[in-house]
Amino acid sequence: MTFAAPLEAKSIRFRARSFVAFTLTPEAPLSEWLQGLDHWIGNSPGYFAGRPVLLDLNTLKPQPSEIAALVAELGTRGIRIYAIELEGASLGPDLPPLLVGAKEATTDGLLPGRKGADKARAEVSDKAEQPEGSAGKGRAENGKADGGRIGEGKAGASKAGESEPQVSHYDSGTLMIKAPIRSGQAIMHPHGDVIVLGSVASGSEIVAAGSIHVYGTLRGRASAGALGNTAARIFCRRNEAELLSVDGWYITAEEMEGVSRGKPVQAFLDGDKLRVETLS
């Protein structure tokens, strides 16, 4: 008579992941807000492709049926909503999950107990950019979803291409990238400045909490001061950028055409305006 040995039950592992997410905050009238969003997408095609996006509805406060229609509208534009922020709401299973545990992100860390309406580090149950303003300039909201980093846990350089650029970290928080950044790659560095010794290809992106220095041609997108550093700047030897942004204030390629294109420039905030000046 034989007896089968009992099978050991395998434990289930739960691991946290963190990733960079953008926050969209619709405002009334919704039709005009969508038109502004279409203008943004027209200036930066594919900007939201493959990116997690959070939907902050605390300003608009729509009904559940309106939320479903809005999520569908955004879906037609290639924007996938990973979570919704709406206080006191109860959403059905056909909608993205509610955002829980949101805290404001700053360059010094998190401020406990405060929800970030502009820039948030958030935990998403189950499962950064809002254009507002005129003449192509406005705020782009950036968030960090807490669940660990694109790929691992703490942010450094993350890739979206075939291989990751060679990077060096310094105690000051500066991230140095010694190779060109190819199309499709994304560098996210929430701890300080980013220095690129080569060029930045079209279709790539750099997001930094501090300033961004590109010693070659900048053809992709560069977002400095991503966690609220208004003193951050962007420097490049040759400006062919698709988009430049400091603390969420941005300017697109078509607005820079004929003014600073093809020249060494710096971009910085002057009050509530983003200025792009040539370097002598």
C-alpha positions, -999 to +999 in steps of 0.1 A: +000+000+000+015+034-010+008+069+002+013+101-017+033+127+001+013+159+008+020+188-015+034+219+002+015+251-004+036+278-020+035+312-004+023+341-024+047+370-027+035+406-027+060+432-038+057+470-040+064+488-072+067+525-078+063+543-111+061+578-124+026+588-132+010+620-145-021+636-131-049+651-152-073+675-135-103+682-157-121+715-152-155+729-164-165+735-191-152+700-200-155+705-237-130+734-236-107+714-213-107+686-238-099+710-266-069+722-246-058+686-241-061+680-279-039+710-285-013+696-261-014+661-278-011+678-312+021+695-301+035+664-284+022+633-303+025+601-284+033+619-251+009+597-231+016+565-249+023+537-224+023+561-195+002+556-163-021+585-158-041+595-127-074+613-130-081+639-103-118+647-103-120+667-070-124+699-090-149+687-116-169+664-092-188+645-120-215+619-116-205+582-120-220+580-155-200+611-165-168+596-151-173+566-174-178+588-204-147+609-195-125+578-191-138+566-225-131+600-241-095+599-228-092+564-240-099+575-276-069+598-272-046+570-261-047+580-225-051+551-201-064+560-166-048+538-139-066+553-109-091+581-100-089+605-071-124+617-059-131+622-022-162+603-009-168+585-042-178+549-047-169+536-081-181+505-099-160+476-111-161+489-146-141+520-137-104+524-126-098+521-089-099+549-064-066+565-054-058+559-017-031+572+006-021+602-015+006+625-001+022+656-014+056+651-029+084+677-023+121+678-031+127+670+006+103+640+007+067+636+016+046+658+037+024+634+057-013+639+059-016+662+028-030+652-005-012+667-035-035+683-059-007+693-082+021+667-076+013+636-057+031+605-045+003+580-043-006+544-036-030+528-060-054+501-050-053+471-073-039+484-102+027+638-146+004+659-171-022+685-172-020+713-197-037+745-187-031+780-198-029+797-232-006+801-261+008+767-255+022+775-221+007+760-189+012+736-161+019+699-165+012+680-133+037+652-124+031+625-098+049+596-083+027+566-077+039+546-047+034+510-050+085+512-056+101+527-093+099+521-129+116+487-129+128+486-093+122+507-062+141+539-059+143+561-088+174+565-108+176+559-145+148+539-161+146+528-196+120+523-223+143+513-251+165+484-259+193+491-234+199+515-205+224+544-209+256+543-189+251+563-158+270+575-127+255+586-094+271+611-071+266+618-034+252+653-042+223+636-060+236+644-095+230+618-122+256+617-150+247+599-182+278+592-203+261+579-235+235+594-258+199+588-249+181+570-277+146+574-289+121+557-265+143+559-235+131+577-204+153+590-176+135+597-143+157+612-115+138+627-084+169+633-064+188+662-081+203+673-114+208+653-146+239+657-168+240+642-203+274+642-220+259+631-253+227+640-272+191+633-264+172+618-294+137+627-305+111+606-287+131+603-255+125+621-222+144+634-191+126+642-159+146+656-130+139+672-096+168+696-102+183+711-134+191+693-167+224+698-186+227+684-221+261+688-237+249+676-271+218+682-291+185+681-272+158+667-295+135+650-270+116+663-240+132+677-209+113+684-176+133+701-148+121+709-113+096+681-115+089+681-077+084+719-074+119+733-077+112+767-093+149+775-094+157+746-117+170+752-152+175+734-185+208+739-205+216+724-238+243+730-265+218+728-294+181+732-289+159+710-311+136+700-282+101+687-286+092+702-252+109+721-224+093+722-189+103+737-156+081+730-125+053+721-149+054+753-170+062+742-205+069+754-240+065+733-272+087+730-303+064+751-325+066+780-300+104+780-301+106+778-339+127+806-353+135+820-319+159+796-302+159+765-324+193+751-332+211+774-307+226+769-273+199+779-248+188+779-212+152+776-200+141+790-166+111+804-148+107+842-146+077+846-123+049+827-139+065+826-173+089+801-188+117+819-206+141+804-232+172+824-238+202+818-261+236+814-245+264+835-259 
